[in-house]
Amino acid sequence: MKGSTVALEPHHEEFRASVRSMALAHVAPIADELDRTDQFPLPMVDVFGKMGLIQLSVPEEFGGPGGDVRSACIAREEVARAGSLALGSLVNQNGIVVQALLDSASDELKSRVLPELAEGRSLTCIAITEADGGSDPAAMTTRAVRDGQDWVLDGDKQFITWAGLARYALVFARTNDQPGAAGISAFLIDTDQAGWAVAPPNRKMGQHGLPNNGVVLEKVRCPAANMVGHEGKGFRAAMHALHVNRPTVAAGAVGAAQGALDYAIKYMKERYVGGKSLAEFQGLQWIAAEDATLIAAARGLVYESATLADEGAPEEQITMASSMAKLFAADMVDRVTSDALQLLGGHGYMQDHPVERYIRDARLIGIYEGTSQIQKNIIAKRLF
């Protein structure tokens, strides 16, 4: 399957071909080892950075590629399809931080940080989630207190992807006692300083090799100039960035589902039972046909929502479309990867074949960057 042409232009398809070539050469050969060792392959930062993938969304005026959301979706889809949702997250790795800076940071902060990110060697992370507060900002307990020209941050964060490798962290902390998100501010933290401590890596069910850690902030100092957005408006400042990034998460689900179905179809053509290949059994053909249709539907939602973001559609429209894309893609990839395992029978349950890895990796799609239940809340709020 070539991939979607929905709302895509010729240069997008050329970009798809180049990323696919890179992914087949560099991602597919190490996908199994990455899953077994759970160690992030640092040389991939250089590979992805040289292609402009890590820093894809940094505008040209700051030295970046100036890629659009559709390009980020294409790249993430192709890397995931090649066998690794974990390495797919390296695509546009600093996209949320870049978008938050573009939306809300001062010109001075943008001119100081974005050229460095444009080089494609510095990684970033987003530190929102806490033990008692992920989807609920009202439960956030990390505090930031003003001290002269600095803010001093104290608190604990958990499940922070890329924390152990990040050069910069966009940290959310409470700066006043207003209820809910109203008292939360955002700070761009340089992680190379005293007080920033990263816990040992979390042991995850899937997406092995994607770094994920807890973080402890103990009297971490942040210059006031590094506040992103106005005081007490930090959570709101990040929402647009999260909405714009959601199509790329959904694109990873599309790629993983396509990779799993591709593998299952190849296996079915080569596996014979009673003198017939599995591909000749109509009941099994129907499973593959339904899955291919679900993948195509998810791909359409992904690139529709990405196009709306690229074209500057109203925020409500972008939010609705991106939540629908992520919700549908999360359910779809669970279904398709499970079907792929079923099509392989007992072999699918074995680690000799990649479909069991696809299932474990895909399960995270409906949880991170807004659970599927949160996506339903977002959609329902805009319906009613």
C-alpha positions as CSV (number, residue, x, y, z in Angstrom):
1,M,0.0,0.0,0.0
2,K,1.5,3.3,-1.1
3,G,0.1,5.5,1.7
4,S,-2.4,8.2,1.8
5,T,-2.7,10.9,-0.8
6,V,-5.4,12.7,1.2
7,A,-4.6,16.4,1.2
8,L,-1.0,15.6,0.3
9,E,1.1,17.4,-2.3
10,P,3.9,15.9,-4.6
11,H,6.6,17.1,-2.3
12,H,5.0,15.2,0.6
13,E,5.1,11.9,-1.4
14,E,8.8,12.5,-2.3
15,F,9.4,13.1,1.4
16,R,7.5,9.9,2.2
17,A,9.8,7.9,-0.1
18,S,12.9,9.3,1.4
19,V,11.8,8.6,5.0
20,R,10.7,5.1,4.0
21,S,14.1,4.4,2.5
22,M,15.8,5.6,5.7
23,A,13.5,3.6,7.9
24,L,14.0,0.4,6.0
25,A,17.8,0.9,6.1
26,H,18.2,2.0,9.8
27,V,15.0,1.2,11.7
28,A,13.8,-2.2,10.5
29,P,17.2,-3.9,11.1
30,I,17.3,-2.9,14.8
31,A,13.7,-3.1,15.8
32,D,14.0,-6.6,17.4
33,E,17.2,-5.8,19.2
34,L,15.7,-2.5,20.5
35,D,12.7,-4.4,21.9
36,R,15.0,-7.0,23.6
37,T,17.5,-4.6,25.1
38,D,15.3,-1.7,25.9
39,Q,18.3,0.6,25.3
40,F,17.8,3.7,23.2
41,P,20.3,3.7,20.2
42,L,22.0,7.1,20.5
43,P,23.4,6.9,16.9
44,M,19.8,7.3,15.7
45,V,19.8,10.9,16.9
46,D,22.5,11.6,14.3
47,V,20.6,9.7,11.6
48,F,17.3,11.4,12.3
49,G,18.9,14.8,12.9
50,K,20.8,14.8,9.6
51,M,17.5,14.2,7.8
52,G,15.9,17.1,9.7
53,L,13.4,14.8,11.4
54,I,14.0,15.5,15.0
55,Q,13.8,19.3,14.5
56,L,11.2,19.1,11.7
57,S,8.8,21.8,13.0
58,V,11.5,24.4,13.7
59,P,10.8,27.3,11.3
60,E,13.3,28.2,8.6
61,E,13.8,31.6,10.1
62,F,15.5,29.9,13.0
63,G,17.5,27.6,10.8
64,G,15.1,24.6,10.9
65,P,13.4,22.6,8.1
66,G,10.1,24.4,8.6
67,G,8.2,21.1,8.0
68,D,4.4,21.1,8.3
69,V,2.2,18.7,10.4
70,R,1.5,16.5,7.4
71,S,5.3,15.9,7.0
72,A,5.6,15.0,10.7
73,C,2.7,12.5,10.2
74,I,4.2,11.0,7.1
75,A,7.6,10.5,8.8
76,R,6.1,9.0,12.0
77,E,3.9,6.7,10.0
78,E,6.8,5.4,7.9
79,V,9.1,4.8,10.9
80,A,6.4,3.0,12.8
81,R,5.5,0.9,9.8
82,A,9.2,-0.1,9.5
83,G,8.9,-1.8,12.9
84,S,9.3,0.7,15.8
85,L,6.8,2.9,17.4
86,A,9.5,3.8,19.9
87,L,11.8,5.3,17.2
88,G,8.8,6.8,15.6
89,S,8.6,9.2,18.6
90,L,12.0,10.5,17.5
91,V,10.3,12.1,14.6
92,N,9.5,15.8,15.4
93,Q,10.8,14.9,18.9
94,N,10.8,18.5,20.0
95,G,7.7,19.5,18.2
96,I,5.5,20.2,21.2
97,V,8.2,22.3,22.8
98,V,8.8,24.2,19.6
99,Q,5.1,24.8,19.0
100,A,4.7,26.0,22.6
101,L,7.7,28.4,22.2
102,L,6.3,29.7,18.9
103,D,2.9,30.3,20.4
104,S,3.8,31.8,23.8
105,A,7.5,32.5,24.4
106,S,9.2,35.8,24.3
107,D,11.1,36.7,21.2
108,E,14.3,36.6,23.2
109,L,13.7,33.1,24.4
110,K,12.8,31.9,20.9
111,S,15.9,33.4,19.4
112,R,18.0,31.9,22.1
113,V,16.7,28.3,22.0
114,L,15.2,27.6,18.6
115,P,18.4,27.9,16.6
116,E,20.0,25.3,18.9
117,L,17.0,22.9,18.5
118,A,17.3,23.5,14.7
119,E,20.6,21.7,14.7
120,G,18.8,18.4,15.4
121,R,21.0,17.2,18.2
122,S,19.2,18.6,21.3
123,L,16.2,16.6,22.6
124,T,13.4,17.9,24.8
125,C,10.8,16.6,27.1
126,I,7.4,17.7,28.5
127,A,7.0,17.4,32.3
128,I,3.3,17.5,33.2
129,T,2.2,14.2,34.7
130,E,2.5,13.6,38.5
131,A,1.6,10.7,40.7
132,D,-1.9,12.2,41.4
133,G,-2.3,14.4,38.4
134,G,-2.0,13.6,34.7
135,S,-5.3,14.4,32.9
136,D,-6.4,16.5,35.9
137,P,-4.3,19.7,36.2
138,A,-6.1,20.6,39.5
139,A,-4.1,17.8,41.2
140,M,-0.7,19.2,40.2
141,T,1.5,19.8,43.3
142,T,4.9,20.9,41.7
143,R,5.4,24.5,42.9
144,A,7.3,27.4,41.5
145,V,8.2,30.4,43.8
146,R,9.5,33.7,42.6
147,D,13.0,34.6,44.0
148,G,14.3,37.8,42.5
149,Q,14.9,37.3,38.7
150,D,14.4,33.6,39.0
151,W,11.7,31.0,39.8
152,V,12.6,28.1,42.0
153,L,10.8,24.8,41.3
154,D,10.2,21.9,43.6
155,G,8.2,18.8,42.9
156,D,8.0,15.3,41.4
157,K,7.0,14.3,37.9
158,Q,6.4,10.7,36.6
159,F,6.2,8.9,33.2
160,I,8.3,11.6,31.5
161,T,9.3,10.4,28.0
162,W,12.8,11.5,27.0
163,A,13.6,12.8,30.5
164,G,16.9,11.1,30.7
165,L,18.2,12.5,27.4
166,A,16.5,15.9,27.2
167,R,18.6,19.1,26.9
168,Y,15.5,21.2,27.8
169,A,12.3,20.4,29.6
170,L,9.1,22.2,29.4
171,V,8.0,21.9,33.1
172,F,4.5,22.8,34.4
173,A,4.2,24.0,38.0
174,R,1.7,25.8,40.2
175,T,2.6,29.5,40.8
176,N,-0.5,30.4,42.7
177,D,-3.5,28.8,44.4
178,Q,-6.1,29.5,41.8
179,P,-8.2,26.4,41.1
180,G,-7.7,24.0,38.3
181,A,-5.4,25.0,35.4
182,A,-5.6,28.7,36.2
183,G,-2.7,28.7,38.6
184,I,-0.3,26.6,36.4
185,S,2.7,28.2,34.6
186,A,5.1,26.7,32.1
187,F,8.9,27.0,32.3
188,L,11.7,26.0,29.9
189,I,14.3,24.3,32.1
190,D,17.9,23.7,31.3
191,T,18.3,20.1,32.6
192,D,22.1,20.5,33.0
193,Q,21.9,22.0,36.4
194,A,21.7,21.1,40.1
195,G,18.4,20.0,41.4
196,W,17.2,18.2,38.2
197,A,17.4,14.5,39.0
198,V,16.2,11.7,36.8
199,A,15.0,8.4,38.3
200,P,16.0,5.0,36.8
201,P,14.1,4.1,33.6
202,N,10.6,2.8,34.0
203,R,10.0,-0.8,32.9
204,K,7.3,-0.6,30.3
205,M,5.1,-3.2,28.6
206,G,6.1,-2.0,25.2
207,Q,7.8,0.6,23.1
208,H,11.1,-0.6,24.6
209,G,14.0,1.7,23.9
210,L,11.9,4.8,24.3
211,P,13.3,6.5,27.4
212,N,10.8,7.1,30.2
213,N,11.6,8.2,33.7
214,G,10.4,9.9,36.8
215,V,12.0,13.3,37.6
216,V,12.6,15.1,40.9
217,L,13.0,18.9,41.0
218,E,14.7,20.2,44.1
219,K,15.2,23.9,44.2
220,V,15.7,24.1,40.4
221,R,16.3,27.7,39.4
222,C,14.7,29.0,36.2
223,P,15.2,32.6,34.9
224,A,12.0,34.5,34.8
225,A,12.7,35.1,31.1
226,N,12.2,31.3,30.5
227,M,8.6,31.4,31.5
228,V,6.6,30.3,28.5
229,G,3.4,32.3,28.3
230,H,2.0,34.5,31.1
231,E,2.0,33.5,34.7
232,G,-0.9,31.2,35.4
233,K,-1.5,30.6,31.7
234,G,1.0,27.9,31.2
235,F,-1.4,24.9,30.8
236,R,-3.4,26.8,28.2
237,A,-0.2,27.8,26.4
238,A,0.6,24.1,25.9
239,M,-2.9,23.0,24.7
240,H,-2.5,24.1,21.1
241,A,0.9,22.4,20.9
242,L,-0.7,19.2,22.2
243,H,-3.7,19.4,19.8
244,V,-1.4,19.9,16.8
245,N,0.8,17.0,17.9
246,R,-2.0,14.5,18.3
247,P,-2.3,13.7,14.5
248,T,1.3,12.6,14.6
249,V,0.6,10.2,17.5
250,A,-2.3,8.8,15.5
251,A,0.0,8.6,12.4
252,G,2.3,6.3,14.4
253,A,-0.7,4.1,15.1
254,V,-1.5,4.0,11.4
255,G,2.1,3.0,10.6
256,A,2.1,0.2,13.2
257,A,-1.2,-1.2,12.0
258,Q,0.0,-1.1,8.4
259,G,3.2,-2.9,9.4
260,A,1.4,-5.6,11.3
261,L,-1.1,-6.2,8.4
262,D,1.7,-6.2,5.9
263,Y,3.5,-8.9,7.9
264,A,0.3,-11.0,8.4
265,I,-0.5,-10.9,4.7
266,K,3.0,-12.0,3.7
267,Y,2.8,-14.8,6.3
268,M,-0.6,-16.0,5.0
269,K,0.7,-16.2,1.5
270,E,3.6,-18.4,2.6
271,R,1.8,-20.6,5.2
272,Y,0.0,-23.7,3.9
273,V,-2.7,-25.8,5.6
274,G,-4.3,-28.8,3.9
275,G,-2.6,-27.9,0.7
276,K,-3.9,-24.3,0.6
277,S,-2.3,-21.1,1.6
278,L,-3.9,-19.2,4.5
279,A,-4.5,-16.4,2.0
280,E,-7.0,-18.6,0.1
281,F,-9.4,-19.0,3.1
282,Q,-12.2,-16.5,2.7
283,G,-12.8,-16.1,6.4
284,L,-9.2,-14.9,6.9
285,Q,-9.4,-12.7,3.8
286,W,-12.3,-10.9,5.3
287,I,-10.4,-10.1,8.5
288,A,-7.6,-8.6,6.4
289,A,-10.1,-6.7,4.3
290,E,-11.8,-5.2,7.3
291,D,-8.4,-4.2,8.8
292,A,-7.3,-2.6,5.6
293,T,-10.5,-0.5,5.6
294,L,-10.0,0.5,9.2
295,I,-6.4,1.6,8.4
296,A,-7.5,3.6,5.4
297,A,-10.2,5.3,7.5
298,A,-7.7,6.2,10.3
299,R,-5.2,7.5,7.7
300,G,-7.9,9.8,6.3
301,L,-8.7,11.2,9.7
302,V,-4.9,11.7,10.4
303,Y,-4.2,13.7,7.3
304,E,-7.4,15.6,7.4
305,S,-6.6,16.8,10.9
306,A,-3.0,17.6,10.0
307,T,-4.2,19.6,7.0
308,L,-6.5,21.7,9.2
309,A,-3.5,22.5,11.4
310,D,-1.3,23.3,8.5
311,E,-3.9,25.6,7.0
312,G,-4.5,27.5,10.2
313,A,-8.1,26.4,10.7
314,P,-10.0,27.7,13.8
315,E,-8.7,26.2,17.0
316,E,-12.0,24.4,17.8
317,Q,-11.9,22.7,14.5
318,I,-8.3,21.5,14.9
319,T,-9.0,20.3,18.4
320,M,-12.0,18.3,17.3
321,A,-10.4,16.7,14.3
322,S,-7.1,15.8,16.1
323,S,-9.0,14.2,19.0
324,M,-11.1,12.2,16.6
325,A,-8.0,11.1,14.7
326,K,-6.2,9.9,17.9
327,L,-9.3,8.3,19.4
328,F,-10.1,6.3,16.2
329,A,-6.5,5.4,15.5
330,A,-5.9,4.1,19.0
331,D,-8.9,1.8,18.8
332,M,-8.0,0.8,15.2
333,V,-4.4,-0.2,16.0
334,D,-5.5,-2.4,19.0
335,R,-7.9,-4.2,16.7
336,V,-5.6,-4.6,13.7
337,T,-2.5,-5.8,15.7
338,S,-4.7,-8.3,17.5
339,D,-6.1,-9.5,14.3
340,A,-2.6,-9.8,12.8
341,L,-1.6,-12.1,15.7
342,Q,-4.7,-14.2,15.2
343,L,-4.0,-14.6,11.5
344,L,-0.6,-16.0,12.4
345,G,-2.1,-18.4,14.9
346,G,0.3,-19.8,17.5
347,H,3.2,-18.4,15.6
348,G,1.9,-14.9,16.2
349,Y,2.2,-15.3,20.0
350,M,5.9,-16.1,19.6
351,Q,8.7,-13.5,19.7
352,D,10.0,-15.0,16.5
353,H,7.5,-12.8,14.7
354,P,7.0,-9.1,15.3
355,V,3.2,-8.9,15.6
356,E,3.3,-9.6,19.4
357,R,5.6,-6.6,19.7
358,Y,3.3,-4.5,17.6
359,I,0.5,-5.3,20.1
360,R,2.5,-4.3,23.1
361,D,3.8,-1.1,21.5
362,A,0.4,-0.1,20.2
363,R,-1.4,-0.3,23.5
364,L,0.2,2.9,24.7
365,I,-1.4,5.0,21.9
366,G,-4.7,5.1,23.8
367,I,-3.0,6.3,27.0
368,Y,-0.3,8.9,26.4
369,E,-0.8,12.5,25.3
370,G,-4.4,12.3,26.4
371,T,-6.2,9.0,27.0
372,S,-9.0,7.8,24.7
373,Q,-11.5,8.8,27.4
374,I,-10.1,12.3,27.5
375,Q,-10.4,12.5,23.7
376,K,-14.0,11.5,24.0
377,N,-14.5,14.3,26.6
378,I,-12.9,16.8,24.2
379,I,-15.1,15.7,21.3
380,A,-18.3,15.6,23.4
381,K,-17.6,19.0,24.9
382,R,-17.5,20.5,21.4
383,L,-20.6,18.6,20.3
384,F,-22.7,19.8,23.2
